[in-house]
Amino acid sequence: MLHPLQRKMIETELVDTVGPEYVLTDEADRIIYGVDYMWVPRMWIDRGLTPPLPDFVVLPGTPEEVSRIVKIANVYRIPIIPWGGGSGSQGGIMPVYGGITLDLKRLSSVLEINRDAQTVTAQAGINGYTLECALNAEGYTLAHIPASLHSATLGGYIACRGSGVLSTKYGKIEDIILSCEVVLPEGKIIRTLPLPNHAAGPGILQLFVGAEGSFGIITEATLRIEKLPEERRFKAFLFDTLSKGFEAGKRIMLERLGPSLIRLYDEGETIKRIRKILGISLESGSYMVLGYDGRPQVVEPQESLAVGICRELSARELSEKVAWEWWKHRYNFYFPPHALDFPWMFGTMDTLCTFDKMENLYWTKKQTLEERFARWDLEYLAHLSHWYPWGVMVYDRFIVQNPPVDAEEALMLHNEIWNLAVRTSIACGGVLNEHHGVGLKLARLMREQYGPAFSVLEGLKSALDPKNVLNPGKMGFGPNR
Amino acid sequence: MAVKSLASYEEYLYGCRFCPMCKPAAEVANITQLESHTTRARGMLLWRYLHDMTELTPRAVELLYQSTLDSISEAWCVNHYPVSAYTVSARAEAFGKGLAPEPVLEALGRRVPAQSDVRGDVLLLGSEAAEIGEISLLEPASRVLERAGHSFETLAMPSGAIEYCLGALKHGEERAREVVSMIEGAGATSIIADGPETLWALTRVYPLLEATLPVHIEITSISALLAKGVSKVSEKASAWKGKRALLHDSRSACALGERMAHDAAIQPGFQGPEETMGTGEVYEASRQVVDTLGVQRLNTVWTRSLSRSCGADDGLWLTYPRIAEQLACERLREAELLGAELMITDSLLCAWWLRSVRKSTDVEVCWLPELLV
């Protein structure tokens, strides 16, 4: 806790750096910076409690100002937490030890769209929707279109190692990024090499991608862009079982048939969510949307082969309208009252594994969680939505409709569910997370995920950030020193 | 009908309190970049206040007022949660408790032009002009209406819309009753509103303030009249033909619209029919005039119910003029980026405000009647 006198002394320096209108200290301003899309801080507020708040919210207007603020944080050994759009689901922005929340949204310019190189350079605080619209106006797309598009920022995409809905064709953000500018934990401003694929040593770009602000604050990035596709196609299928749908997806990927999207819902989600949202009559089965982007001459034969695989596996082809309905209204799922909300407890436990492990992972996790938390009537739902030539991401979720009312009791149940879920994933050959990140939610499980290899991350953290001022309490690292 | 209590919107505040989906539509937050100016932050503040988890502190109330009524977030929301209505109720709650910030009290105490009695069957109600304090601004409209064969008297007095927007419902009601009384005293049977805010006040706000005009009085707007008679008065208007123009709809226009934006509009890069962003006579009238004159209209998703505020909406220009100026500058910058030579609006208030801050741009600002003068 900062003494009020010391708080004012620090505030003076912050005001001196960015001006008084960009330093916020009133609780009415700070409260919103204590909450992202993670269930826990929302629950804390829902139950009438106040989550941890930053002592200051600061909005720098240049990377140099970011650097100066980081230096101030080092002098006073107070935490500094980067803030983008506040749409993360892991509590990565929670100021658990107070300090300075650094809202980067004033760094929101598109600096260059290079048509020759087909790249964009933009500042980290730019809103995802705004960036995508700017590119679309020039005939391009970032091709990174997450559900959080309307709220997340470019910096948030990178810091959380995010995925877009079309990642199966275009890759995740770590595949799309070429280079970035970073303010290091002691204030130095660096730029990574201009290209990601080189043999000039191991490269440092990926050190900052997914680090959630623990190794540095990303202020700018250059990314690959794509021409807007000449054609975008979607088809919808209903498989008898998830297993058959999975087999189809796996064959499409192993045969390199290049879909932009394969979204396969398990039977639970098909019946409970898809039927309701699309207003179509489905009594059983596993719903799949298959997407293709590109030149018609290229996608036509690929799509035809992919459709053939689905038919071989006895899939019932639904009308294209049904597939397009999903695409056109996919954001509606995130607006109230459709979005998952209280009084339920819920969480998305996305994980990733190779094809050979997927079915075992899915069924083991479903059985383990539903049995262990039968008292709470836990429901396990999943879809498979980001596919690789070697495996697939399982976007699985749990829902507890009647969690404890007491906040601390609810938090303990929440953590117990997460512990078991992640440990089961890891035991079945999966990983901690595919694209939502670690944050506060999964920090305690990082050591289990990495085993002895966690010492590499710890060593890097100690070397880069000896006072541990950058986003302490996340990623398995402790408090500021 | 009356303004509902804040508590009656609990269900919607519950939905908004953690929802970040309308961020691209945030007008003020996208200028200041403060998260505390977002609809999500306001939703959280008000929900917590309703549940006695927080007080309406001076800064909390200030945040509540550093905004338009935010009908754009309502239009962007695929389920059109009543953001605008609950913002009015929240302000009314704060105002009723004596918590209104100084700039709001100053705005309510502003001097308005005195109005002497008028008599006439048809009145041009210049409430937007009266708010600005320059009745002469109505001249282009008067000339065009006269050329189109309309005879009328001018009544310039504030409508009470601003008081309503600021949550000062009693003040709004008093203003509304004064206007109703003047109209009745004039023996008018027909009112021509000088802009969407005036029209909105007469048709939507007055019933909420229980200051309704007699049912026999017909209410229309200048733009609707011009749309009907544009061919009669457009012979001298060829100068505008081919000019690239961005049409600006005020937030009051959104409140008068029939249907808000369809969910298709929130897809990035959406390029569908303009009607996707909202429908209603209030939008069509000015477009009909502009199209008849051969002006080339530029496309943007930020139009109709998704039109972003230029700052001259909902009293913001009176209470927090610096924010309102920044909004105007941003709208002009966007118009310039789109390649507009002209920015046209049916709102006298918007045209005046945009002009007053127009500095480093070549984009010309036109109030709709001026195209026909």
Boltz contact constraints between the chains, C-beta under 6 A:
constraints:
  - contact:
      token1: [A, 26]
      token2: [B, 59]
      max_distance: 6.0
  - contact:
      token1: [A, 28]
      token2: [B, 57]
      max_distance: 6.0
  - contact:
      token1: [A, 28]
      token2: [B, 59]
      max_distance: 6.0
  - contact:
      token1: [A, 28]
      token2: [B, 60]
      max_distance: 6.0
  - contact:
      token1: [A, 28]
      token2: [B, 63]
      max_distance: 6.0
  - contact:
      token1: [A, 29]
      token2: [B, 36]
      max_distance: 6.0
  - contact:
      token1: [A, 32]
      token2: [B, 35]
      max_distance: 6.0
  - contact:
      token1: [A, 32]
      token2: [B, 36]
      max_distance: 6.0
  - contact:
      token1: [A, 32]
      token2: [B, 41]
      max_distance: 6.0
  - contact:
      token1: [A, 42]
      token2: [B, 18]
      max_distance: 6.0
  - contact:
      token1: [A, 48]
      token2: [B, 53]
      max_distance: 6.0
  - contact:
      token1: [A, 59]
      token2: [B, 33]
      max_distance: 6.0
  - contact:
      token1: [A, 87]
      token2: [B, 20]
      max_distance: 6.0
  - contact:
      token1: [A, 105]
      token2: [B, 33]
      max_distance: 6.0
  - contact:
      token1: [A, 106]
      token2: [B, 33]
      max_distance: 6.0
  - contact:
      token1: [A, 129]
      token2: [B, 24]
      max_distance: 6.0
  - contact:
      token1: [A, 129]
      token2: [B, 268]
      max_distance: 6.0
  - contact:
      token1: [A, 132]
      token2: [B, 268]
      max_distance: 6.0
  - contact:
      token1: [A, 133]
      token2: [B, 268]
      max_distance: 6.0
  - contact:
      token1: [A, 133]
      token2: [B, 269]
      max_distance: 6.0
  - contact:
      token1: [A, 136]
      token2: [B, 269]
      max_distance: 6.0
  - contact:
      token1: [A, 150]
      token2: [B, 21]
      max_distance: 6.0
  - contact:
      token1: [A, 150]
      token2: [B, 23]
      max_distance: 6.0
  - contact:
      token1: [A, 150]
      token2: [B, 24]
      max_distance: 6.0
  - contact:
      token1: [A, 151]
      token2: [B, 20]
      max_distance: 6.0
  - contact:
      token1: [A, 151]
      token2: [B, 23]
      max_distance: 6.0
  - contact:
      token1: [A, 332]
      token2: [B, 78]
      max_distance: 6.0
  - contact:
      token1: [A, 332]
      token2: [B, 263]
      max_distance: 6.0
  - contact:
      token1: [A, 334]
      token2: [B, 21]
      max_distance: 6.0
  - contact:
      token1: [A, 335]
      token2: [B, 21]
      max_distance: 6.0
  - contact:
      token1: [A, 335]
      token2: [B, 78]
      max_distance: 6.0
  - contact:
      token1: [A, 335]
      token2: [B, 79]
      max_distance: 6.0
  - contact:
      token1: [A, 336]
      token2: [B, 15]
      max_distance: 6.0
  - contact:
      token1: [A, 336]
      token2: [B, 19]
      max_distance: 6.0
  - contact:
      token1: [A, 337]
      token2: [B, 15]
      max_distance: 6.0
